Amino acid sequence: MMKYNSKIFARSICAVMVGVMMVGGLTGCGNDDAVDGRGMRLEKQNGDKTEITGIAEKYREKESKQKKKSLQDNGLSGIFNSTSNDVMYAEEACDVATVDGDTAMVTDTSNSMYTEIAYDTREYDSVAENGFVSTSDRPLSTFAADRDTASYSNVRSYIESGCLPPDGAVRIEEMLNYFTYDYRRKPEDGEKFSIYTEYSDCPWNKATKLMMVGINTDEIDFGDKKPSNLVFLIDTSGSMYEDNKLPLVQQSFAMLAENLDENDKVSIVTYAGEDTVVLSGTSGSEQYTINEALSSMTAEGCTNGGDAIITAYELAEKNFIEGGNNRVILATDGDLNVGLTSESDLVDLITEEKKENNIFLSVLGFGTDNLKDNKLEALADNGDGSYAFIDSAYEAKKVLVDEMGGTLNTVAKDVKFQIEVNPANVKGYRQIGYENCALADADFANDAVDGGEIGAGHMVTVLYEIVPAGSDFDVPAAEHKYGQDSNQANTSETASQDVKDKSDSAEDYTGELATVNVRYKEPDGDKSSLVSRVVKTDSYSSEMSVDMSAASAVAAYGMILKNSEYVGSADFDMVMALVGGKVDSSAGSGDIIDMQWQGFADMVRQTQNITD
């Protein structure tokens, strides 16, 4: 075999292979009928249950038409089997082997050449950081709740490998929400959330204050947990060969399966050169069967991702549990070749399944190379599920065992925040993170617009940098021809149905800093409910709680990594001082939550060593 060290050559070989595979639809190795573990075809389900819409079948039919048309347009209609809707081609063209390190071995059956790929193929979206806004221009801050935690564990994988993450990998809201805080309170009777607020000085900017907003749901009583209908959708393509990919996937799902019982159902779909149904609706009590199915998997072949997602949703529809937790859990490095099914079609499928059938999608990312972080985050967001990055068995246990109640049991869907800041007391503000969660102010009360999913025991933590009224700190503001009062009235009108009537002159808001408004729907509901909490100016304290201090440490660390223009005086020493209360109180503890804060402190020290 000859060895080539050419990026251009590598991409050419891959492009030719992918082009051939795409003719088969999503790299074209899949059959349109799902196959069970014994090789038996599964019947297409339009449903014994009339309430379950055959959405996945609709998208499969659409894809088959796209396949046929594409082949006809390219003069290849002869290789399309109209009976099975399959493309006929040699399976050998899909074979991909991998070796240790960053070398990918791409086999060509005609000349057996391979190439070394020695560059990072991870992909992230670039998002502009939130800046300060004038309260007179924009008193409302509206965004979807985000419970993803992938950014934190992904950043950790960079640091542990001895290098700094790119800016796009650092999403401060996901780093904040990785941790459990002590502000958790049991919601009052009849309430879905407990709302916590705190107002103090900003550690890195003496001219501003810091406001923390946190919500949490009640933890699950596992004696009353809903039954789960879970579809494990597992990427077994050649790119999953490494130890931190497929072997870790197998270990992760085995951990999850150990906590299921006879009330739960498990289906497994794998995809590589073709998508295969390994299990369908197996009882959660059949641990041996599930573990055998998981342990039998090997990584090889192309990535037939789009077909497999359709198959997974077909199984979720077939095994639907009324009133239960119906969810597809995708495990992949994100190298999802969608072929003739476009990403927009996949998003439409996922969105429709969520809205019409209440089938949700959670995403687990694996591997430190080839990670398509941007795709995985988008899929999870549209599926109203969470996106976590699994870099170790420890992280798998955290996400799928310790936090299983929240990961698998949705308490509220389409959760949205709208923080209304009082211009009388606040000159300007800056939300820290949540850039890709922003919503139009008018969409807060629009139930047709999606929010985020919150599970049992979940917490969502938000930080705002506040510029008090009268401050000399410069906040850019627009000039108002007709005066601020007119401008504010028009802007606030969209929220008038969610807060008390602003025209009631008897109300006195002079002592209010902000109002926290949260909208949510029940997991199977279509109409949202509202909860609110007022933050008073006199709630200010010069001493931050241990929780707020730790949260500000995480935010400051994220800003340092991102080279934020708002980092102010923050440095690694400040971060360590801010998290010191958590670290000191958890020293020597074997508690999982305490260990997370110890791990954060270790990561900060490692980062400092890298930059020194």
ROSEVEX-758526 format. One line per 8 residues: number of its first residue (from 0); their letters; for each residue x, z, y of C-alpha. Coordinates in nm, 2 decimals, padded with zeros to 4 digits. Each point is the difference from the previous one (the first is absolute). Last residue first. Layout:
# residues N
NUM	a	X Z Y  ...
This chain:
# residues 612
611	dtinqtqr	00.17 03.12 02.99  -00.31 -00.22 -00.07  00.00 00.03 -00.38  00.08 00.37 00.02  -00.29 00.06 00.24  -00.23 -00.18 -00.24  00.11 00.22 -00.29  -00.07 00.31 00.21
603	vmdafgqw	-00.35 -00.13 00.09  -00.07 -00.08 -00.37  00.10 00.35 -00.10  -00.24 00.15 00.26  -00.28 -00.22 -00.13  00.07 00.11 -00.36  -00.03 00.36 00.10  -00.33 -00.08 00.16
595	qmdiidgs	-00.12 -00.18 -00.31  00.12 00.30 -00.21  -00.24 00.23 00.18  -00.29 -00.22 -00.09  00.10 -00.02 -00.37  00.04 00.38 -00.02  00.33 00.09 -00.17  00.10 00.22 00.29
587	gassdvkg	00.37 00.09 00.07  -00.03 -00.06 00.37  -00.36 -00.08 00.10  -00.03 00.23 00.30  00.34 -00.11 00.13  -00.07 -00.37 -00.04  -00.34 00.01 00.17  00.13 00.20 00.29
579	gvlamvmd	00.31 -00.22 00.03  -00.20 -00.32 00.04  00.04 00.00 00.38  00.37 00.11 -00.02  00.08 -00.27 -00.25  -00.16 -00.27 00.22  00.17 00.13 00.31  00.34 -00.02 -00.18
571	fdasgvye	-00.08 -00.36 -00.11  -00.07 -00.11 00.36  -00.29 -00.01 00.23  00.08 00.00 00.37  -00.24 -00.29 00.09  -00.11 -00.19 -00.31  -00.24 -00.21 00.21  00.20 -00.32 -00.02
563	snklimgy	-00.01 00.03 -00.37  00.31 -00.07 -00.20  -00.23 -00.03 -00.31  00.20 00.26 -00.20  00.01 00.24 00.30  -00.37 -00.05 00.06  -00.07 00.09 -00.37  00.21 00.31 00.03
555	aavasaas	-00.19 00.11 00.31  -00.33 -00.05 -00.17  00.11 00.20 -00.31  00.13 00.28 00.22  -00.32 -00.01 00.21  -00.19 00.06 -00.33  00.22 00.30 -00.08  -00.05 00.15 00.34
547	mdvsmess	-00.37 -00.05 -00.02  -00.02 00.17 -00.34  00.23 00.29 00.10  -00.23 00.06 00.30  00.13 -00.11 00.34  00.07 00.26 00.26  -00.07 -00.09 00.36  -00.37 00.01 -00.08
539	ysdtkvvr	-00.27 -00.22 00.15  -00.35 00.08 -00.12  -00.09 00.05 00.37  -00.03 -00.38 00.04  -00.28 00.00 -00.26  -00.01 -00.24 -00.29  -00.37 -00.08 -00.10  -00.09 -00.08 -00.36
531	svlsskdg	-00.23 -00.27 -00.13  -00.17 -00.11 -00.32  -00.19 -00.32 -00.04  -00.18 -00.16 -00.29  00.02 -00.36 -00.12  -00.27 -00.21 -00.17  00.08 -00.22 -00.31  00.04 00.27 -00.26
523	dpekyrvn	00.16 00.01 -00.35  00.31 00.18 00.09  -00.18 00.18 00.29  00.08 -00.15 00.33  00.23 00.12 00.28  00.04 00.05 00.37  00.24 00.24 00.17  -00.01 00.09 00.37
515	vtalegty	00.27 00.22 00.16  -00.08 00.09 00.36  00.28 00.04 00.25  00.15 00.24 00.26  -00.32 00.18 00.09  -00.02 00.27 00.27  -00.15 -00.23 00.26  -00.27 -00.13 -00.24
507	deasdskd	-00.29 00.17 00.17  -00.34 -00.11 -00.13  -00.30 00.04 00.24  00.06 -00.36 00.13  -00.14 -00.14 -00.33  00.10 -00.36 00.05  00.27 00.02 -00.26  -00.26 00.05 -00.27
499	kvdqsate	00.17 00.19 -00.28  00.24 -00.19 -00.22  -00.04 -00.27 -00.27  -00.27 -00.22 00.17  00.20 00.00 00.32  00.31 -00.13 -00.17  -00.04 -00.36 00.12  -00.10 00.12 00.35
491	stnaqnsd	00.34 00.17 00.04  00.17 -00.32 00.13  -00.28 -00.09 00.24  -00.01 00.36 00.14  00.37 00.01 00.03  00.03 -00.32 00.20  -00.27 00.11 00.24  00.16 00.34 00.05
483	qgykheaa	00.34 -00.15 00.05  -00.09 -00.20 00.31  -00.15 -00.34 00.06  00.33 -00.19 00.05  00.18 00.20 -00.27  00.38 -00.04 -00.01  00.15 00.01 -00.35  00.21 00.29 -00.12
475	pvdfdsga	00.35 00.04 -00.13  00.08 00.37 -00.06  00.30 00.14 00.19  00.05 00.37 -00.05  -00.06 00.17 00.34  -00.27 00.21 -00.17  -00.32 00.07 00.19  -00.22 -00.04 -00.31
467	pvieylvt	00.19 00.09 -00.31  00.19 -00.27 -00.20  -00.09 00.05 -00.37  00.21 -00.11 -00.30  -00.26 -00.04 -00.28  00.05 00.10 -00.37  -00.23 -00.07 -00.29  -00.03 00.16 -00.34
459	vmhgagie	-00.24 -00.11 -00.28  -00.05 00.24 -00.29  -00.13 -00.07 -00.35  -00.15 00.27 -00.22  -00.26 -00.24 -00.15  00.07 -00.36 00.11  -00.02 -00.17 00.34  -00.04 -00.38 00.03
451	ggdvadna	00.06 -00.19 00.32  -00.21 -00.18 00.25  -00.19 -00.33 -00.04  -00.22 -00.16 00.27  -00.37 -00.07 -00.10  -00.08 00.36 00.09  00.06 -00.07 00.37  00.03 00.34 00.17
443	fdadalac	00.38 -00.01 00.03  -00.01 -00.38 00.04  -00.06 00.02 00.38  00.34 00.16 00.05  00.17 -00.29 -00.17  00.20 00.13 -00.30  00.37 00.10 -00.05  00.13 00.06 -00.35
435	neygiqry	00.31 -00.21 00.02  00.14 00.21 00.29  -00.08 00.33 -00.18  00.32 00.16 00.14  00.04 00.24 00.28  -00.30 -00.04 00.24  00.12 00.00 00.36  -00.19 00.17 00.29
427	gkvnapnv	-00.07 -00.03 00.37  -00.11 00.19 00.31  -00.19 00.27 -00.20  -00.21 00.27 00.16  -00.27 -00.19 00.19  00.06 -00.31 -00.21  -00.15 00.19 -00.30  00.13 -00.16 -00.33
419	eiqfkvdk	-00.26 -00.13 -00.25  00.16 -00.01 -00.35  -00.19 -00.24 -00.22  00.09 00.03 -00.37  -00.14 -00.21 -00.28  -00.08 00.07 -00.37  -00.14 -00.31 -00.18  -00.03 00.21 -00.32
411	avtnltgg	-00.05 00.37 -00.07  00.06 00.22 -00.30  00.17 -00.26 -00.22  00.13 00.15 -00.33  00.30 -00.17 -00.16  00.29 00.06 00.23  -00.15 00.31 00.16  -00.06 00.19 -00.33
403	medvlvkk	00.31 -00.15 -00.15  00.23 00.16 00.26  00.21 00.20 -00.24  -00.04 -00.26 -00.28  00.01 -00.36 00.13  00.16 00.03 00.34  00.23 00.30 -00.05  00.08 -00.08 -00.37
395	aeyasdif	00.09 -00.35 00.09  00.22 00.13 00.28  00.19 00.22 -00.24  00.03 -00.28 -00.25  00.19 -00.19 00.27  -00.03 -00.27 00.27  -00.38 -00.04 00.00  -00.13 -00.15 00.33
387	aysgdgnd	-00.35 00.09 00.08  -00.28 -00.21 00.15  -00.35 00.16 00.02  -00.33 -00.15 -00.05  -00.27 -00.16 00.22  00.06 -00.33 -00.18  00.08 -00.18 00.32  00.27 00.27 00.09
379	alaelknd	00.14 -00.01 -00.35  00.04 -00.38 00.00  00.16 00.01 00.35  00.25 00.27 -00.10  00.10 -00.19 -00.31  00.06 -00.33 00.19  00.21 00.16 00.27  00.21 00.20 -00.25
371	klndtgfg	00.11 -00.31 -00.19  00.27 00.19 -00.20  00.26 -00.25 -00.13  00.25 00.27 -00.04  -00.04 00.38 -00.01  -00.26 00.01 -00.27  -00.36 00.10 -00.03  -00.32 -00.01 00.22
363	lvslfinn	-00.32 00.17 -00.11  -00.32 -00.14 00.14  -00.36 00.15 00.00  -00.30 -00.23 -00.01  -00.36 00.11 00.02  -00.32 -00.11 -00.18  -00.30 00.10 00.20  -00.19 -00.30 -00.13
355	ekkeetil	-00.11 -00.18 00.31  00.24 00.13 00.27  00.30 00.06 -00.21  -00.03 -00.30 -00.23  -00.06 -00.22 00.32  00.32 00.13 00.16  00.21 -00.05 -00.30  -00.13 -00.36 -00.05
347	dvldsest	00.04 -00.08 00.37  00.35 00.13 00.00  00.09 -00.21 -00.31  -00.15 -00.30 00.17  00.20 00.06 00.31  00.31 00.03 -00.21  -00.07 -00.35 -00.13  -00.11 -00.07 -00.36
339	lgvnldgd	00.19 -00.32 -00.07  00.32 00.18 -00.07  -00.02 00.38 00.06  00.36 00.07 -00.08  00.00 00.38 00.04  00.36 00.13 00.04  -00.15 00.33 00.09  00.23 00.22 -00.22
331	talivrnn	-00.31 00.07 -00.20  -00.25 00.26 -00.11  -00.36 -00.07 00.09  -00.26 00.28 -00.06  -00.36 -00.14 -00.02  -00.26 00.26 00.07  -00.35 00.11 -00.09  -00.05 00.37 00.07
323	ggeifnke	-00.34 00.10 -00.14  -00.36 -00.02 00.13  -00.08 -00.28 -00.23  00.29 -00.06 -00.23  00.11 -00.37 00.00  00.15 -00.12 -00.33  -00.08 -00.37 00.04  00.05 00.00 00.38
315	aleyatii	00.34 00.17 -00.03  00.09 -00.25 -00.28  -00.09 -00.30 00.23  00.20 00.17 00.28  00.31 00.01 -00.22  -00.05 -00.37 -00.10  -00.02 -00.10 00.36  00.32 00.19 00.08
307	adggntcg	00.17 -00.16 -00.30  -00.08 -00.35 00.12  00.16 00.08 00.33  00.32 00.15 -00.14  00.13 -00.25 -00.25  00.36 00.10 00.06  00.24 -00.19 -00.22  00.15 00.11 -00.34
299	eatmssla	00.15 00.32 -00.14  -00.03 00.38 00.02  -00.11 00.17 -00.32  -00.30 00.21 -00.08  -00.05 00.19 -00.33  00.03 00.34 00.16  -00.31 -00.03 00.21  -00.23 -00.12 -00.29
291	enityqes	00.14 00.28 -00.22  -00.06 00.25 00.27  -00.37 -00.11 00.04  -00.07 00.00 -00.37  00.17 00.34 -00.05  -00.19 00.16 00.29  -00.34 -00.10 -00.12  -00.18 00.26 00.21
283	gstgslvv	-00.02 -00.23 00.30  -00.23 -00.22 -00.20  00.09 -00.36 -00.02  -00.20 -00.23 00.23  00.21 -00.31 -00.06  00.36 00.02 -00.12  00.29 -00.26 -00.01  -00.18 -00.26 00.21
275	tdegaytv	00.26 -00.28 00.06  00.09 -00.19 00.31  00.25 -00.28 -00.06  00.37 -00.07 00.07  00.01 00.36 00.13  -00.31 00.20 00.03  -00.12 00.32 -00.17  -00.36 00.13 00.00
267	isvkdned	-00.08 00.34 -00.13  -00.34 00.16 -00.02  -00.07 00.38 00.00  -00.33 00.18 -00.01  -00.07 00.36 00.09  -00.25 00.25 -00.14  00.21 00.05 -00.31  00.28 00.14 00.20
259	lnealmaf	00.28 -00.09 00.25  00.29 00.21 00.10  00.25 -00.14 -00.25  -00.09 -00.35 00.12  00.16 00.07 00.34  00.33 00.10 -00.15  00.00 -00.30 -00.23  -00.07 -00.22 00.30
251	sqqvlplk	00.31 00.13 00.17  00.23 -00.03 -00.31  -00.11 -00.36 -00.05  00.05 -00.09 00.36  00.35 00.17 -00.01  00.10 -00.22 -00.29  -00.15 -00.30 00.18  00.19 00.05 00.33
243	ndeymsgs	00.28 00.26 00.06  00.17 -00.10 -00.33  00.01 -00.37 00.10  -00.20 -00.27 -00.18  -00.29 -00.03 00.25  00.13 -00.33 00.15  -00.06 -00.16 -00.34  -00.37 00.05 00.02
235	tdilfvln	-00.18 00.30 -00.15  -00.22 00.08 00.31  -00.25 00.26 -00.10  -00.37 00.02 00.09  -00.12 00.34 -00.13  -00.38 -00.02 00.02  -00.16 00.34 00.04  -00.37 00.10 -00.05
227	spkkdgfd	00.01 00.37 00.10  -00.25 00.27 -00.07  -00.08 00.22 00.30  00.17 00.34 00.03  -00.21 00.31 -00.04  00.23 00.21 -00.22  00.29 -00.15 00.19  -00.12 00.18 00.32
219	iedtnigv	00.14 -00.23 00.26  00.17 00.12 00.32  -00.21 00.00 00.31  00.08 -00.27 00.26  00.26 00.02 00.27  00.04 -00.10 00.36  00.29 00.04 00.24  00.05 -00.06 00.37
211	mmlktakn	00.33 00.10 00.17  00.05 -00.02 00.38  00.35 -00.01 00.15  00.08 00.06 00.36  00.21 -00.22 00.24  00.26 00.03 00.27  00.24 00.20 -00.22  00.03 -00.29 -00.24
203	wpcdsyet	00.15 00.06 -00.35  -00.17 00.33 -00.10  -00.34 -00.08 00.15  -00.17 00.32 00.11  -00.32 00.13 -00.16  -00.35 -00.10 -00.10  -00.16 00.06 -00.34  -00.30 -00.14 -00.18
195	yisfkegd	-00.16 00.04 -00.34  -00.31 -00.17 -00.13  -00.16 00.10 -00.34  -00.17 -00.29 -00.16  -00.31 -00.08 -00.20  -00.22 00.27 00.15  -00.31 00.14 -00.17  00.14 00.34 -00.03
187	epkrrydy	00.32 00.03 00.21  00.30 -00.19 -00.11  00.27 00.21 -00.18  00.31 00.01 00.22  00.33 -00.18 -00.02  00.23 00.10 00.29  00.26 00.08 -00.26  00.13 -00.36 -00.02
179	tfynlmee	00.04 -00.24 -00.29  00.25 -00.27 00.06  -00.01 -00.38 -00.06  -00.24 -00.03 00.29  00.27 00.03 00.27  00.22 -00.26 -00.17  -00.29 -00.23 -00.03  -00.09 00.04 00.37
171	irvagdpp	00.37 -00.06 00.09  00.02 -00.35 -00.16  00.36 -00.07 -00.06  00.06 -00.31 -00.22  -00.03 -00.24 00.29  00.29 00.17 00.18  00.24 -00.09 -00.28  00.11 00.29 -00.22
163	lcgseiys	00.34 00.16 00.03  00.25 -00.01 -00.28  00.15 00.23 -00.26  -00.22 -00.07 -00.31  -00.17 00.33 00.05  -00.08 -00.09 00.36  -00.16 -00.33 -00.11  -00.21 00.17 -00.27
155	rvnsysat	-00.11 00.27 00.24  -00.13 -00.27 00.24  -00.21 -00.13 -00.29  -00.13 00.35 -00.08  -00.10 00.05 00.37  -00.15 -00.35 00.05  -00.22 00.01 -00.30  -00.22 00.29 00.12
147	drdaafts	-00.33 -00.17 00.07  -00.27 00.23 00.12  -00.10 -00.20 00.31  -00.31 00.08 00.20  -00.11 -00.30 00.20  00.07 -00.01 00.38  -00.15 00.06 00.34  00.17 00.15 00.31
139	lprdstsv	-00.25 00.02 00.28  00.08 00.09 00.37  00.15 -00.34 00.06  00.07 -00.10 00.36  -00.05 00.34 00.16  00.18 00.15 -00.29  00.30 -00.21 00.07  00.19 -00.12 -00.30
131	fgneavsd	00.34 00.11 -00.14  00.15 -00.23 -00.26  -00.09 -00.07 -00.37  00.27 -00.17 -00.19  -00.02 -00.37 -00.06  -00.05 -00.08 -00.37  00.24 -00.21 -00.21  -00.14 -00.05 -00.35
123	yertdyai	00.23 00.08 -00.29  00.16 -00.21 -00.28  00.25 00.10 -00.26  00.22 -00.29 -00.12  00.34 00.15 00.06  00.28 -00.24 -00.07  00.23 -00.07 -00.29  -00.19 -00.25 -00.21
115	etymsnst	00.24 -00.12 -00.27  -00.09 -00.33 -00.17  -00.07 -00.14 -00.34  00.05 -00.32 -00.18  -00.14 -00.07 -00.35  00.00 -00.38 00.05  -00.34 -00.12 -00.11  -00.17 00.33 -00.08
107	dtvmatdg	00.08 00.14 00.35  00.04 00.38 -00.02  00.00 00.21 00.32  00.23 00.30 -00.04  -00.04 00.23 00.31  00.31 00.18 00.11  -00.07 00.30 00.22  00.12 00.26 -00.24
99	dvtavdca	-00.07 00.00 -00.38  -00.13 -00.31 -00.16  -00.32 -00.20 00.01  -00.17 -00.25 -00.21  -00.27 -00.25 00.11  -00.20 -00.22 -00.24  -00.28 -00.18 00.17  00.10 -00.35 -00.09
91	eeaymvdn	00.00 00.10 -00.37  -00.38 00.02 00.01  -00.02 -00.38 00.00  -00.30 -00.13 00.18  -00.38 -00.04 -00.04  -00.20 00.12 00.30  -00.31 00.19 -00.09  -00.36 -00.05 00.09
83	stsnfigs	-00.08 00.07 -00.37  -00.21 -00.31 -00.06  00.13 -00.20 00.29  00.35 00.02 -00.13  00.22 -00.12 00.30  00.32 -00.18 -00.10  -00.15 -00.35 00.05  -00.10 00.09 00.36
75	lgndqlsk	00.36 -00.03 00.11  -00.02 -00.27 00.27  00.09 00.25 00.27  -00.34 00.00 00.17  -00.16 00.03 -00.35  00.22 00.30 -00.08  -00.10 00.17 00.33  -00.37 -00.08 -00.06
67	kkqkseke	00.01 00.15 -00.35  00.18 00.32 00.10  -00.23 00.05 00.31  -00.31 -00.04 -00.22  00.14 00.26 -00.24  00.07 00.24 00.29  -00.35 -00.02 00.12  -00.13 00.07 -00.34
59	rykeaigt	00.23 00.30 -00.03  -00.11 00.12 00.34  -00.37 00.00 -00.10  00.08 00.17 -00.33  00.17 00.29 00.20  -00.32 00.05 00.21  -00.23 00.04 -00.30  -00.22 00.25 00.19
51	ietkdgnq	-00.07 00.33 -00.17  -00.36 00.12 00.06  -00.13 -00.20 -00.30  00.19 00.22 -00.24  00.04 -00.20 -00.32  00.23 -00.20 00.23  00.10 -00.34 00.10  00.27 00.08 -00.25
43	kelrmgrg	00.21 -00.28 -00.15  00.04 00.07 -00.37  00.34 00.12 -00.11  00.22 -00.22 -00.20  00.17 00.16 -00.31  00.38 00.01 -00.01  00.00 00.34 -00.16  00.08 00.18 00.33
35	dvaddngc	-00.28 -00.17 00.18  00.01 -00.34 00.16  -00.16 -00.09 00.33  -00.13 -00.35 00.03  00.15 -00.21 00.28  00.33 -00.02 -00.19  00.31 00.07 00.20  00.33 -00.18 00.04
27	gtlggvmm	-00.08 -00.18 00.32  00.25 00.13 00.25  -00.30 00.13 00.18  -00.18 -00.31 -00.10  00.15 -00.23 -00.26  00.14 -00.24 00.27  00.16 00.31 00.14  00.23 00.01 -00.30
19	vgvmvaci	00.16 -00.33 00.08  00.05 00.10 00.36  00.13 00.34 -00.10  00.27 -00.16 -00.22  00.10 -00.25 00.27  00.01 00.27 00.27  00.20 00.23 -00.23  00.27 -00.27 -00.06
11	srafiksn	00.01 -00.09 00.37  00.02 00.37 00.10  00.30 00.06 -00.22  00.17 -00.32 00.11  -00.04 00.10 00.36  00.12 00.35 -00.06  00.31 -00.13 -00.18  00.23 00.20 -00.22
3	ykmm	-00.01 -00.23 -00.30  00.10 00.10 -00.36  00.03 -00.26 -00.27  -00.12 00.08 -00.35
